[in-house]
Amino acid sequence: MEIQAVLEALKVLADGAAVHVMSDSTYVVNCFRDAWYVRWQANGWRNSQRKPVANADLWRPLIELVTTHEVTFGWVRGHSGDPMNDLVDQLAVAAIPR
């Protein structure tokens, strides 16, 4: 879900827009902070264990958007009292069909 959330948010940006993405997902943040995606692409979409990268169908368009916009990433601990992170979590839970 975290990958999809960033993907959908970036889809609505104008070309070349600058945005700072805050996420409680170290997977998402570290992918871009540590440029994991560069190695994935070079290794034929295989991770460091030589296994296929999970969610490559989401990562590919997300990487394209990140590289066409001015995107920076920051990490926030989830469920730690950060007002915006708590709000987003409440919205996500409320959106789950019952």
N, C-alpha and C positions, 0 to 999 in steps of 0.2 A: 504494500500500500504506500509506503514512503516514496518509493521510486515513482509510482504512478502520480502521487500528489505533486511532486516537483515537476514532472513532465507536463501535467495539465496546467499548472501555474505558468510555466514558461511558454506554453503554446499561445497564450493570450498577449504576450509582449510584442511590441513593435520591433522590427528588425533593428539590431544594434543597441537595444535597451540595456541599461545597467540595473542590476538587482542583487540584493544580498539575501540569500536563502538561509534561514535558520531551521535546523532540523534536529530532532532527538535521535536520528538514525546515524550511528557512526558508519554504517555501511555506505550510505549515500555521501556523507561528508568526506570520508576518507577516500572514496573513489576519486573524487576530484582534487582534494587537498594533496593526496599522495600520487595522483595520476595513474591509478590502477588501470584505467581504461586504455591508456597508451600500451601497456604490456598486454592487455587482453587482445587488442587489435593486432599487435605484432605477433602474438601467439595463436592466431586463428580463433579467437574467442574462447581460449582456454585459460583457466586460472593458474595460480602458482602450483597447484596439485595436479595440473594437466587435465582437469575435469572441465567439461563445458561450463561457461559462466552462466550462473542462474539468472533468469529473467533477461537474457540477451535481447529479447524482442522489445523490452522496455528501455534497456540501456542504450541501444543503438540510436533511437530518435532523441533520447534525452541528451546524449553526448553531442549529437548534431546541434541541438538547441543551445547547449552550454557553450559550444565553441563558436556559435554565431552571435551570441549576446555577450555582454560584459557581466558575468555571473561570478560571485564570490559565495563561499559557504562558511557557515559557522555552526557550531554544535551547542545544544542546550540539553541539560539533563532532563529527561522526561519525568513527569509526576513529581516535580521538585518544588512546586510553588511558583514557577515562572508563569506570570499571568497569561501571556499569549499562548504558550505551549498548553497550558491547562484549558484555555478556551478552545483551541483547535481540537484537543482530545475530546472535549465535551461535544463539539459539533460532529466529530466522526462517530462517536458512540450514538448520538441522537439520529444519525443518518442510517444506522443499521436497520434494515427491515425487520419487523417483529412478526 
